[in-house]
Amino acid sequence: SHLFYPFNYAHLILPLPFALNFLIIFHHLLAAVGMYFYLRHKTSCSFSSFVGALVFSLSSSFILRILAGHPAVINSITWMPFLFLTVDYALEKKKGIFVILSGIILALQILGGHMQFVFITIVGLFCYVIYYAWVAYFYQRRTFREISIYFLLFSGVVFLGVGLSAVQLLPLRETMSESLRF
């Protein structure tokens, strides 16, 4: 399910047990770093950002997936804080580079292989964009035209992420018709 995920090429270089352990440790550290930077962007306290990063990277969403043997879930959850961080920058600065970066991160999350967490992330980002637009309209007195840019930026992130990961999504669509689950 995560054949095209770039970090899985560690399996070609390292022996299988080392590659699995490396990828698990790497994704836990990456998730902690991503959450630290996201929380550091939202708050000025580095200690609370550090604690939040530890809580996120050592949460049951990660630890239980190790024991169950679900690396695709770990791959997908890892990119959530980076995605929220880059979308937040895209909404604040309204620059295309952050939309492109967010689209690449969304593509990495999709290529990670677990579509349920991708869906949860996209819904969460959409709710965040609605909240951001709500605050901008009612408290910052922005016009409807200025607010509509937020939804265009979000649409750009989703379309770019889906487009970059189409190499995995198109075969997934084909195999879903053969599955008993759908």
N, C-alpha and C positions, 0 to 999 in steps of 0.2 A: 504494500500500500504506500510505501514511501521510497520507491525505487529511484526517483530523480532528486531526492533530498541531498544536497551537496555534501553535507557532513557525513553521510553514510559511506562515502568513498574511503573512510578510514578502515573499513572492512577489507579493502583491497591491499592496504599497506601493512596493517597489524594483524596478528593472529586473532581469531574470533573472540576469545575471552577478554583479551586486552582491549580490543576495539569496542566491545560492549561496555566494559568498565570505563574506558576513556570517554565514550560518548555520554554515558550517564553523568559522570563527574563534570564533564565539560558543559553539559546542558544545565546542570544545577548551578554551576558558577556563572554561566551566561544569564540565567534567569535572575540570579541575585544581583548581578551588575545592572541588568536592565531595570529591575525594580528600584534599585538604589538611585539610578539616574532619574527615573520617573518621579520618585518621591522627593528627590533633591530639587527637581524642577518645581514641584508643587509646594514645598516647604523649605524653610531656611535652616532647619535643624538637621545636621548631619548624623547625629546619634539616632534620631527617630527614623531617618531614612535607612540607616544601617540595620536597625532592628526590624523594620518592615521588610527589607530585602531578605534577611534571614528567615523571617516567618514565612514569606512567600516561597522561597526556594526549598525550605524544609517542611512545607505543609503536606498534609495527607494526599493532596492531589498529585504530588510528586512521589513521595515515599511509597505509597501503596501501589503505584504503577510500576515501581521497580520490582517489588515482590511478585506482582501479577505477571510481569514480563510484557509490559505494554510500552515499548520505547516510542511508538508513534504518538501516544498521548503526551509523553514528556517533550518530544520534539515540538508539538504544537503549542503546548502551554508556555514553553520557554519564550516565545516571541510576543506574547501578550503585552508585557510592559513596554517593550520597544515600540510596538505598534501604537499604543496609547500615547507614548512620549512624542513620536514623530507626527501623529495626527494633531496632537496639541500644539506642536510648533507650527504645523501647516495652518491651523485655525488662527493662531496668534499673528504670525508673520505674513500669511497669505502669499507664500512663495512656492513656486513649482518644484523646487528641489526637494522640499519636504513631502510633497505629494508623491514624487517619484520614489523617494526613500521609503515612504510608508507603503507604497505599492510593492516594492521589492520585499519588504518585511512580511507583508501579507502573503506574497507568493511563497516565501520560505515557510510560513506557517501552513499554507495549503500543501506544499510539497512534503511537509513533515508527516502527513499521512492520516491525521485524525480530523475528519470533517465536522464532527460534532462541536469540538472546541473552536474551530474556525467559525462556524455559525454563531456560537455564543459570543465570540469576539466581535463579529460584525454587528450583531444586534446590540451589544454593549457600546460599541463605537457610535452606532446610530443614535442610541439614547443619549450618549455624551454630546453629540453634535446638536441634538434637539435642546438639551440643557444649555449648551453654550449659546445657541441662537436665542433661547428664551431670556437668558441674562443680558445678552447684547441688546435685545429689543426693548425689554421692560426697564432695565436698570441703567444701561448705557445710552439709551435713546438712539439706537442705530435704526436706519431705514430698512424697509423690507428688501430693497435691492442689495444692501450691504450684507444682510443676513442670508440671502439666497446664495451668496458666494460660498458660505460654509457647506451647504449641501452639494454644491458643484465640486468642491474640493473632496468631500467624502465620496461622491460618485466616482471621481477620478481615481481615488485610492482603490476602490473596489474593482473598477474596470481594469486598472493596470495590474492589480494583484491576480485577478482571475485570468487576464490575458497572458501574463508571464507564466502562470502555472497550468496553462491549457494543455501542455504536453502530458500532464497527469490527469487533468479533469476530463478530457474527452474519452480516453479509455475507461475511466471510472464510470462515466455515463453509460457506456456500452455494456460493461459488466453488471451494472445495476439491473438491467433488464433480465439478466440470467439468475439473479439472486432471489431467494425465497423471502428475504426480509422486506423487499420493496414491492 
